[in-house]
Amino acid sequence: QVQLVESGGGLVQAGGSLRLSCAASGIPFNLVPMAWYRQAPGNERDVVAQITAIHTTNYPDTVQGRFTISRDNTKKTVYLQMNSLKPEDTAVYYCNRYPPLGQWGKGTLVTVSA
């Protein structure tokens, strides 16, 4: 059974940093691309960072230079370091395979105050 458990969200002031974690089980973690996604109220769920099995990364322009995705295959965990946070980064953040597959986790809420 696939399980994705996100953690690390919280309330932070603009300009601050957070580090999100996602523990995965029930998938061949070492072999699959992973990604972080976010969904703000009223918006679609969008990808904010991708990482391949060989640690190649990709980011949209909206977070390029501020967010860093990484993975620890021994711990089956993917991370998202978020720096220079902006109020528009406020959203629920999720991890999943890339492209996404199966059931989503509950996500972790990131709130950035102005």
C-alpha positions in Angstrom: 0.0 0.0 0.0 1.4 3.4 -1.0 1.8 5.8 1.8 3.1 9.4 1.5 3.5 11.4 4.7 4.4 15.1 4.4 5.6 17.2 7.3 7.4 20.4 8.1 4.9 23.0 7.2 4.0 25.9 9.4 3.6 29.7 9.6 6.5 31.8 8.6 7.1 35.4 7.8 7.9 36.6 4.3 11.6 36.1 3.6 11.8 33.1 6.0 12.6 29.5 5.3 11.0 26.1 5.9 12.1 22.5 5.1 9.5 20.0 4.2 9.9 16.2 4.4 8.0 13.4 2.7 8.4 9.8 3.8 7.3 7.3 1.2 6.5 3.6 1.4 4.9 1.1 -0.9 6.7 2.4 -4.0 10.0 1.5 -5.6 11.4 4.8 -4.3 14.9 4.4 -5.5 13.8 4.0 -9.1 11.1 6.6 -9.5 11.1 10.4 -10.1 9.5 12.3 -7.2 8.1 15.8 -7.0 6.6 18.3 -4.7 3.3 19.9 -5.6 1.3 22.7 -4.0 -2.3 23.7 -4.1 -3.6 27.1 -2.9 -7.3 27.7 -2.2 -9.2 27.9 -5.5 -6.2 26.9 -7.6 -5.1 23.7 -9.3 -2.4 21.5 -7.8 0.9 22.5 -9.5 4.3 21.0 -9.4 7.0 23.1 -7.7 10.0 20.8 -7.9 11.0 17.5 -9.5 13.9 15.1 -8.9 14.8 12.1 -10.9 16.1 8.8 -9.5 19.6 10.1 -10.3 19.0 13.4 -8.6 18.5 15.6 -11.6 16.2 18.4 -10.5 13.9 20.9 -12.3 11.9 23.8 -11.0 9.3 26.2 -12.5 10.4 29.9 -12.8 8.1 30.8 -9.8 10.4 29.0 -7.3 13.7 28.7 -9.3 16.6 29.8 -7.1 14.5 29.8 -3.9 13.4 26.1 -3.5 15.7 23.1 -3.5 14.5 19.5 -3.8 16.6 16.6 -2.6 16.1 12.9 -1.8 17.6 10.3 0.5 17.0 6.9 -1.1 18.1 5.0 2.0 15.4 6.8 4.0 12.9 6.8 1.2 12.4 10.5 1.9 12.2 13.5 -0.3 12.8 17.0 1.0 12.0 20.6 -0.1 14.1 23.4 1.3 12.2 26.6 0.8 14.0 29.9 1.2 13.0 33.6 0.6 9.4 32.6 1.1 6.7 34.9 -0.3 3.0 35.2 0.7 2.1 33.7 -2.7 3.9 30.5 -1.7 1.1 29.9 0.8 -0.5 26.5 0.0 -0.8 22.9 1.0 2.3 21.1 -0.2 2.2 17.5 -1.3 4.7 15.0 -2.6 4.1 12.2 -5.1 5.7 10.5 -8.0 6.3 12.5 -11.1 4.0 12.4 -12.9 1.7 11.8 -10.0 0.3 8.3 -9.4 -2.1 6.9 -7.0 -3.4 8.3 -3.7 -2.1 11.5 -2.4 -1.1 12.1 1.2 -2.7 14.7 3.4 -0.1 17.3 2.6 1.4 19.9 4.9 0.2 23.5 5.1 2.6 26.4 4.5 1.5 29.8 5.4 3.6 32.8 4.6 2.6 36.1 6.2 3.5 39.4 4.7 
